[in-house]
Amino acid sequence: MKGIKTLFEVDVLVIGGGAAGTLAAVAAARRNKKVLLVETKGALGGSRTCMGVDSFNGFYSPGQKTLQLVGGISFEVAEKLLNFESAFIRQNTFGSGPVVTYEIEQLKILYEDIVTQAGAQLLYYTYAADVERDKSLINGVIISNKSGINRVKSKIFIDASGDLDIAARAGENYELAGENESPVQSLTTVFYMANVDNEKAFSLSQEERTRIMQKAKESGKYKLTRIGGSIHPTPNTGFVHANLTRIPNINATDPQALTAAEMEGRKQVQEYVHFLKNEYPGFENAYLAFTACNIGVRETRRLKGKYILTGEDVRQGAKFEDAVVCCSAPIEDHVSGTSVKWQYLEAGNYYQIPYSSLLPKKAKNLIVAGRCLSATHEGQASARNSAQCMAMGEAAGLAAALCIEQHTAPGELEARLLQQELIKQGVLLVPIEIELERLIK
Ligand SMILES: Cc1cc2nc3c(=O)[nH]c(=O)nc-3n(C[C@H](O)[C@H](O)[C@H](O)COP(=O)(O)OP(=O)(O)OC[C@H]3O[C@@H](n4cnc5c(N)ncnc54)[C@H](O)[C@@H]3O)c2cc1C
């Protein structure tokens, strides 16, 4: 575009500082590459922080024997939070395995620390708005912020925007959630309650919780959009996380629809706050501490890349020659209606996410990571767990660095070399059995 200045020239430009983008930036910068990470908000973490989600799923498998599925720099994040004592491990409410529940404010700082200590440059309040493309190469990404509209040139681009913004604008093929037979996963406004009596609130079984909610809904006094959901303790006693609201059939890449969803989500929170205070043991003296800054979006555009991960791959525990991530998380489909559709893998089984599901078909210098990976609705409903998103980011960042070192393109990079280097930094391409019981609170 004429008249636009090139403000940065880097080796790797990472778009989006969520779980995937943060890890991509760290992995590439630790290989001494010049990395710029642009993020439209004022914090790293994406749905991990700004959308209020406080638990990493996907590090550990469900079942009698615990498998650890994700290692490397991604696990370093979880371990650091656990070492600060600002996190603990608990069993997931829905039996999808042990999860790491952390303090969001600590994660924001930790992500910033690992990015800057690795030597990557971080630019907040910067939106990656457009792409300059010359045949099969992306030449630049157009960024916009308070200082104007400028260009970033880079050897490799990593789209970790969650919504596939850059790959879509570069003309890659994608599927927009909801455009085929499966409805788009519902959105959720996460909120936190303070001054809760933890002992009373968490003495109830999930069945008892569901019964209380069902009864309250049937009474006609409260408009509850989800029955069940997650109300769980945080590292701070009396401070409780609530994932209860549900806004179905929203295309979150449509700003008008997303604006309406934000407003609807906040209204639903008020309904749940009244319900909790009036009907739920332990919440009698509680109050709403805050709602997340941004409504939680589970699914928008998914890449149609070199390999498309499917629900069948998840259910059957598919293994791939170019595997870069392991996962045993169930397919967790937040369909419209008041419940969630769960499909679990057989106990002890796992599947792998291949490098080729991070690769687009057209642009030669682009890699995708995180919840916008190349997957079907069902495949993404399992692979979108945050430990796996971090691991995808880590693989994408390392792949970008290796491409620069090897003077090659992401699509030409030898998967075996990438795997060797991933293993060197502690990434698990085969899960390991571990003893976890002592850590569970
Ligand atoms: C309500 C809800 C509850 C969940 N619960 C859990 C849970 O308990 N455990 C679990 O493991 N997972 C959970 N998940 C899933 C998980 O959090 C996400 O799938 C995962 O963290 C996605 O990471 P990501 O980096 O791919 O995307 P995101 O978290 O969406 O991050 C994308 C980042 O890119 C930025 N960005 C977007 N577009 C641009 C642009 N054009 N320019 C610059 N920046 C941009 C965004 O601001 C954001 O920071 C939940 C998700 C939701 C919505």
PDBQT file of the ligand as one rigid body, heavy atoms in Angstrom, charges set to zero:
ROOT
HETATM    1  C1  LIG A 501     -15.491 -19.216  28.041  1.00  0.00    +0.000 C 
HETATM    2  C2  LIG A 501     -14.339 -20.111  27.745  1.00  0.00    +0.000 A 
HETATM    3  C3  LIG A 501     -13.939 -21.029  28.690  1.00  0.00    +0.000 A 
HETATM    4  C4  LIG A 501     -12.845 -21.836  28.447  1.00  0.00    +0.000 A 
HETATM    5  N1  LIG A 501     -12.414 -22.686  29.430  1.00  0.00    +0.000 NA
HETATM    6  C5  LIG A 501     -11.256 -23.337  29.272  1.00  0.00    +0.000 A 
HETATM    7  C6  LIG A 501     -10.678 -24.036  30.351  1.00  0.00    +0.000 A 
HETATM    8  O1  LIG A 501     -11.217 -24.061  31.456  1.00  0.00    +0.000 OA
HETATM    9  N2  LIG A 501      -9.474 -24.654  30.131  1.00  0.00    +0.000 N 
HETATM   10  C7  LIG A 501      -8.849 -24.611  28.919  1.00  0.00    +0.000 A 
HETATM   11  O2  LIG A 501      -7.756 -25.145  28.785  1.00  0.00    +0.000 OA
HETATM   12  N3  LIG A 501      -9.388 -23.959  27.873  1.00  0.00    +0.000 NA
HETATM   13  C8  LIG A 501     -10.563 -23.305  28.036  1.00  0.00    +0.000 A 
HETATM   14  N4  LIG A 501     -11.054 -22.568  26.991  1.00  0.00    +0.000 N 
HETATM   15  C9  LIG A 501     -10.381 -22.630  25.681  1.00  0.00    +0.000 C 
HETATM   16  C10 LIG A 501      -9.051 -21.871  25.629  1.00  0.00    +0.000 C 
HETATM   17  O3  LIG A 501      -9.027 -20.840  26.579  1.00  0.00    +0.000 OA
HETATM   18  C11 LIG A 501      -8.787 -21.271  24.260  1.00  0.00    +0.000 C 
HETATM   19  O4  LIG A 501      -9.182 -22.130  23.225  1.00  0.00    +0.000 OA
HETATM   20  C12 LIG A 501      -7.306 -20.960  24.035  1.00  0.00    +0.000 C 
HETATM   21  O5  LIG A 501      -6.763 -20.305  25.159  1.00  0.00    +0.000 OA
HETATM   22  C13 LIG A 501      -7.173 -20.135  22.790  1.00  0.00    +0.000 C 
HETATM   23  O6  LIG A 501      -5.903 -19.579  22.710  1.00  0.00    +0.000 OA
HETATM   24  P1  LIG A 501      -5.450 -18.802  21.400  1.00  0.00    +0.000 P 
HETATM   25  O7  LIG A 501      -4.156 -18.171  21.728  1.00  0.00    +0.000 OA
HETATM   26  O8  LIG A 501      -5.534 -19.703  20.234  1.00  0.00    +0.000 OA
HETATM   27  O9  LIG A 501      -6.585 -17.705  21.146  1.00  0.00    +0.000 OA
HETATM   28  P2  LIG A 501      -7.111 -16.478  22.028  1.00  0.00    +0.000 P 
HETATM   29  O10 LIG A 501      -7.086 -16.784  23.457  1.00  0.00    +0.000 OA
HETATM   30  O11 LIG A 501      -8.407 -16.094  21.421  1.00  0.00    +0.000 OA
HETATM   31  O12 LIG A 501      -6.037 -15.343  21.770  1.00  0.00    +0.000 OA
HETATM   32  C14 LIG A 501      -5.963 -14.602  20.571  1.00  0.00    +0.000 C 
HETATM   33  C15 LIG A 501      -5.266 -13.284  20.869  1.00  0.00    +0.000 C 
HETATM   34  O13 LIG A 501      -5.070 -12.560  19.657  1.00  0.00    +0.000 OA
HETATM   35  C16 LIG A 501      -5.454 -11.206  19.821  1.00  0.00    +0.000 C 
HETATM   36  N5  LIG A 501      -5.881 -10.747  18.490  1.00  0.00    +0.000 N 
HETATM   37  C17 LIG A 501      -6.938 -11.198  17.787  1.00  0.00    +0.000 A 
HETATM   38  N6  LIG A 501      -6.979 -10.622  16.592  1.00  0.00    +0.000 NA
HETATM   39  C18 LIG A 501      -5.912  -9.796  16.529  1.00  0.00    +0.000 A 
HETATM   40  C19 LIG A 501      -5.410  -8.917  15.511  1.00  0.00    +0.000 A 
HETATM   41  N7  LIG A 501      -6.003  -8.831  14.298  1.00  0.00    +0.000 N 
HETATM   42  N8  LIG A 501      -4.315  -8.175  15.775  1.00  0.00    +0.000 NA
HETATM   43  C20 LIG A 501      -3.685  -8.288  17.005  1.00  0.00    +0.000 A 
HETATM   44  N9  LIG A 501      -4.120  -9.094  17.980  1.00  0.00    +0.000 NA
HETATM   45  C21 LIG A 501      -5.220  -9.855  17.742  1.00  0.00    +0.000 A 
HETATM   46  C22 LIG A 501      -6.575 -11.271  20.844  1.00  0.00    +0.000 C 
HETATM   47  O14 LIG A 501      -6.752 -10.034  21.495  1.00  0.00    +0.000 OA
HETATM   48  C23 LIG A 501      -6.088 -12.379  21.774  1.00  0.00    +0.000 C 
HETATM   49  O15 LIG A 501      -5.262 -11.871  22.794  1.00  0.00    +0.000 OA
HETATM   50  C24 LIG A 501     -12.157 -21.741  27.206  1.00  0.00    +0.000 A 
HETATM   51  C25 LIG A 501     -12.554 -20.824  26.242  1.00  0.00    +0.000 A 
HETATM   52  C26 LIG A 501     -13.630 -19.999  26.514  1.00  0.00    +0.000 A 
HETATM   53  C27 LIG A 501     -14.013 -18.980  25.490  1.00  0.00    +0.000 C 
ENDROOT
TORSDOF 0
